[in-house]
Amino acid sequence: MTPRSASPFRALARASVLLLLAALVATGCSRNTKDDENEGVPVAELYQKGHDSMRKGNWNNGAVTFRRLVAQYPYGPYTEQALVETAYANYKMGNNEEAISGIDRFIRTYPTHRNIPYMYYLRGLVNSSRDTVFLQRVWSLDSSRRDLASPNQAYSDFNTVADRYPNSRYAADARQRMVALRNTFARHEIESGLYYLRREAYVAAAQRATYLLETYPQSEYQNDAVALLAVSYARLGNETLAADARRVLQQNEPDHPALTENWPNEPWRIRRLNPFATERTAIDNDRD
């Protein structure tokens, strides 16, 4: 009996599998070739290659080259600098978890390294932007109304730089960033107080204002906190305390809108229904 010939469809399937296998083998060879480009390259040359990529803004190539350097030469000054630059490359690429992991590992391994102040400073930068997502950047969402765990850690990082390494080149900028973060924390408190005010929880609103004044003195929102106290006490019927708050506000910011009973000036409610509108609150309206 003559054997039946293979189906043309079966032959086509076999040919497709062979082509796929050939493609996978070619891809693997290509990857190996790319990975092996840096194998055996002297450490100084390898570092310079990664550094050149970083200077051109090619963060990924720089990080890949530095990882190869660390794998081939696990000890030495070039390796230490490669670890520092890899952490920075991850920060620039938005790989925040990898950046934090690399920074923490470096601090544990080289606690007395000359770049330790920079690594704390870099960790502060990473934590400052760690929870910033694409939509927040596009629509200018207010960071003070988000979870403040990462900004609090960033404040701690910058404070470490300013406190432990006051003469480092990063200390002055760290202090400026701490001021900005304190204003973010203060704004978080004033926004929470305004929320309670809208809900007619006047005692809670006054408590938030008091906490702001005690915890973040001289912040950008201290006069708004005094205004919140004045409005809250007035609505509670305690005119004595309300008058005291208004007197303090008159001395510090005589043109504050709360003194004309036009505060807080909440945004138009229908604006909140527009997902494409930038986020605004009564604080923004009063500062325009």
C-alpha positions in Angstrom: 0.0 0.0 0.0 1.5 3.4 -1.0 1.9 5.7 2.0 -0.1 8.8 1.9 1.9 12.0 1.1 2.2 14.7 3.8 -0.6 17.3 3.7 0.5 20.7 2.2 -0.8 22.3 5.3 1.4 20.1 7.5 4.4 21.0 5.4 3.6 24.7 5.7 3.4 24.4 9.4 6.7 22.6 9.6 8.3 25.3 7.5 6.9 28.0 9.7 8.3 26.3 12.9 11.7 26.1 11.3 11.7 29.8 10.3 10.6 30.7 13.9 13.5 28.7 15.4 15.9 30.2 13.0 14.7 33.7 14.0 15.1 32.9 17.7 18.6 31.6 17.2 19.5 34.7 15.2 18.1 36.9 17.9 20.0 35.1 20.6 23.2 35.4 18.7 22.5 39.1 18.2 21.9 39.6 21.9 25.0 37.6 22.8 27.0 39.7 20.4 25.7 42.9 21.9 26.4 41.7 25.4 29.8 40.6 24.5 30.8 43.9 23.0 32.0 45.0 26.4 33.5 41.7 27.5 37.2 42.0 28.2 37.3 45.8 27.7 39.7 47.5 30.1 38.0 49.0 33.1 39.0 52.6 32.3 37.8 52.3 28.7 34.6 50.7 29.8 33.9 53.4 32.3 34.6 56.1 29.7 32.2 54.5 27.3 29.4 54.5 29.9 30.2 58.0 31.0 30.1 59.2 27.3 26.6 57.7 27.0 25.5 59.5 30.1 26.8 62.8 28.9 24.7 62.4 25.7 21.6 61.6 27.8 21.6 58.0 26.7 20.8 56.8 30.2 19.9 53.2 29.2 23.1 52.6 27.3 25.1 54.1 30.2 23.4 51.9 32.8 24.0 48.8 30.7 27.6 49.6 30.2 28.1 50.3 33.9 26.4 47.1 34.9 28.8 45.2 32.7 31.7 47.1 34.3 30.6 46.2 37.8 30.1 42.5 36.8 33.6 42.3 35.3 35.4 44.5 37.8 33.6 44.2 41.2 36.1 46.3 43.1 37.9 49.6 42.6 37.3 53.3 42.2 35.8 52.9 38.7 33.3 50.4 40.0 32.3 52.7 42.8 31.8 55.6 40.4 29.9 53.3 38.0 27.4 52.4 40.9 26.9 56.1 41.5 26.2 56.9 37.9 23.9 53.8 37.5 21.7 55.1 40.3 21.5 58.5 38.6 20.7 56.9 35.2 17.9 54.9 36.8 16.6 58.2 38.4 16.6 59.9 35.0 14.8 57.0 33.4 12.1 57.0 36.1 13.2 53.6 37.4 12.7 54.9 40.9 12.7 51.6 42.8 15.9 50.5 41.1 17.5 53.8 41.9 16.5 53.7 45.6 17.7 50.1 45.8 21.1 51.0 44.2 21.5 54.0 46.5 20.7 52.1 49.6 23.1 49.3 48.7 25.9 51.9 48.0 25.3 53.6 51.4 25.5 50.3 53.2 28.6 49.1 51.3 30.6 52.4 51.3 29.4 54.4 54.4 32.4 56.6 54.4 32.7 57.2 50.7 33.3 60.7 49.5 30.1 60.5 47.4 27.8 59.6 50.3 26.4 63.2 50.6 25.5 63.0 46.9 23.8 59.7 47.3 21.6 61.0 50.1 20.9 64.0 48.0 20.0 61.8 45.0 17.8 59.7 47.1 16.0 62.9 48.1 15.5 63.7 44.4 14.1 60.2 43.7 11.7 60.3 46.6 10.6 63.8 45.6 9.3 62.5 42.3 8.7 58.9 43.2 4.8 59.1 43.2 4.6 61.6 40.4 2.7 59.8 37.6 2.2 60.9 34.0 -1.3 62.2 34.4 -0.3 64.3 37.4 2.4 66.0 35.2 0.0 66.5 32.3 -2.9 67.9 34.3 -0.9 69.7 37.0 -2.5 67.8 39.9 -1.6 69.1 43.3 1.1 66.9 45.0 0.0 68.2 48.4 -3.3 66.3 48.1 -1.6 63.0 47.4 0.1 60.5 49.7 3.0 62.3 51.4 5.0 59.3 52.5 7.6 59.7 49.7 7.9 63.5 50.1 8.4 63.0 53.8 11.2 60.6 53.1 12.7 63.1 50.6 12.6 65.7 53.4 14.5 63.3 55.7 17.1 62.7 52.9 17.7 66.4 52.3 17.8 67.0 56.0 20.5 64.3 56.3 22.6 66.2 53.7 22.1 69.6 55.3 22.7 68.3 58.8 25.5 65.8 58.4 27.3 67.3 55.5 26.7 71.1 55.8 29.8 72.0 53.8 29.1 69.7 50.9 28.2 71.2 47.5 24.6 69.8 47.8 23.7 71.2 51.2 22.5 74.6 50.0 20.1 73.1 47.4 19.0 70.5 49.9 17.9 73.3 52.2 16.0 75.0 49.5 14.2 71.8 48.6 13.4 71.3 52.3 11.7 74.7 52.3 9.6 73.7 49.2 8.6 70.4 50.8 7.6 72.1 54.1 5.3 74.3 52.0 3.9 71.2 50.4 3.2 69.7 53.8 1.7 73.0 55.1 -0.6 73.2 52.0 -1.7 69.6 52.7 -2.9 70.8 56.2 -4.6 73.9 54.9 -6.4 71.9 52.2 -7.5 69.4 54.9 -8.7 72.3 57.0 -10.7 73.7 54.1 -12.3 70.3 53.5 -13.5 70.2 57.1 -14.8 73.8 56.8 -16.9 72.8 53.8 -18.3 69.9 55.8 -19.1 72.3 58.7 -16.7 70.4 61.0 -15.4 73.7 62.4 -13.5 72.3 65.4 -11.6 69.9 63.1 -10.8 72.8 60.7 -9.5 74.9 63.6 -7.3 72.0 64.8 -5.8 71.6 61.3 -5.0 75.3 61.2 -3.4 75.2 64.7 -1.3 72.2 63.8 -0.1 73.9 60.7 1.0 77.0 62.6 2.8 74.9 65.3 4.4 72.4 63.0 5.3 74.6 59.9 5.9 78.1 61.2 6.9 80.7 58.6 5.5 78.5 55.8 3.9 80.0 52.7 0.5 79.2 54.1 0.7 80.5 57.7 -1.6 83.5 57.0 -4.1 81.2 55.4 -4.0 79.1 58.5 -4.8 82.2 60.6 -7.6 83.0 58.3 -9.0 79.5 58.7 -8.9 80.0 62.4 -10.8 83.2 62.1 -13.5 81.7 59.9 -13.8 78.5 62.0 -14.1 80.4 65.3 -16.6 82.8 63.9 -18.8 79.9 62.7 -18.5 78.2 66.1 -19.8 81.5 67.6 -16.6 82.3 69.5 -16.2 85.9 68.4 -13.4 86.6 70.9 -11.1 84.0 69.4 -12.2 85.0 65.9 -11.4 88.6 66.5 -7.9 87.7 67.9 -7.2 85.7 64.7 -8.4 88.6 62.5 -6.2 91.0 64.4 -3.1 88.8 63.8 -4.1 88.5 60.1 -4.5 92.2 59.8 -1.0 92.7 61.1 0.7 90.1 58.9 -1.4 90.4 55.7 -3.8 93.3 55.7 -5.1 92.6 52.2 -5.9 88.9 52.9 -9.4 88.2 51.4 -10.6 86.7 54.7 -10.6 90.2 56.2 -13.4 91.2 53.8 -15.4 88.1 54.5 -14.7 86.8 51.0 -12.8 83.7 52.0 -12.5 80.9 51.2 -13.3 81.5 47.5 -14.0 77.9 46.3 -13.7 77.1 42.6 -16.8 76.8 40.5 -18.2 73.4 41.2 -18.8 72.4 37.6 -15.1 72.8 37.0 -14.5 69.7 39.2 -16.5 67.6 36.7 -14.0 68.5 33.9 -11.3 65.8 33.9 -9.1 67.9 31.7 -9.1 71.0 33.9 -6.0 71.7 36.0 -6.7 71.0 39.7 -7.6 74.2 41.6 -8.7 74.9 45.1 -9.7 78.0 47.1 -6.0 78.6 47.9 -5.3 78.9 44.1 -8.2 81.2 43.5 -7.1 83.5 46.3 -3.6 83.8 44.9 -4.5 84.7 41.4 
